[in-house]
């Protein structure tokens, strides 16, 4: 080993032990496709999301927006005479 510092840590300089290489290459005796199917069957069923509450909220907001827009259009103006007439400019 060198006495100077290197850019790699001490563990990376050493070769990987044989037992660790063997564990990484070990093939499982369990079938991965069958295990995935079993997990999917054991998982609790997912409830579908209901759409009606979302549609009702969107419809309520649309109706209120239309009501406010109608009120803005049909409401009488706040000033009945022109500002220039009120100041006496015309």
N, C-alpha and C positions, 0 to 999 in steps of 0.2 A: 504494500500500500504506500501511496505517496504521502509525504508529510504536508504537501500544499493542499489548498482547498480546490475542489472541482465544482462544476455546475450541477452535477448529478448527486442525489442523496446516496448515503451509504448502502441502502437496500437495493437501489437500482444498479449498483456496480457489481453486485454478486449475481451469479446465475440462479435461476429458479430451481428450488429443490425438486427432486423427482416425485415426491408425494403430492406436491401441489400441481405438477403437470398432469399426473394421473387423475386427480380429482376433477380437473377441468375437462378432461376428455372422457370421463365416465358417462356412458349412455344410460338413461333412466329405463327401468323395466316397465314403467307405466306409459300407457299410450296417451300422448298429449292431446290428440283429438277427442278421445273418449273422456279425458279429464275435463276438457273445456265444455263438452256437452253436459257432463254431470254438474259442473258448476252452474251452467246456464239453467238447468232444470231445477236445481236447488235454490236458485236466487228467487227472492220474493217477486211476484208478478208486479209489473209496473202499471200503474193506473194511467189511462189516457187523460190528457189534460182537457178540461172542458172549455169550449169556445164561447158558450153563451154569456158568461159574465163579462168577458172582454168585449164582445159585440154590444152588449147592453151599455157598458160604460162609454164606448165610442159613440153609440147612438145618442146617449144623453148629452155628451159634450157637443156633438154636432147640432143637436136641437137647441141647446143653450147658445151656441155661437150664432146660429141663424136668428134666434130671438133677439139677441143684442144687436146684430146687424140691422134687423128690421126696425128696432127701436131707434137706432141712430139715424136711419134714413127718414122715418116718418115723424120724428120729433120736431117740433117747431124750433126755429133758430133762436138763440139766446138774445141776439140784438135784432130789433125789428127795423131799425133804420141804419143806413150806411154810416160808417165812422166819419167820413168826410162831411156829411151833413150835420152830424152831431157837433163837430168842431167849428162849423161855420165856414169851412174852406170853400164850399161850393154855394 
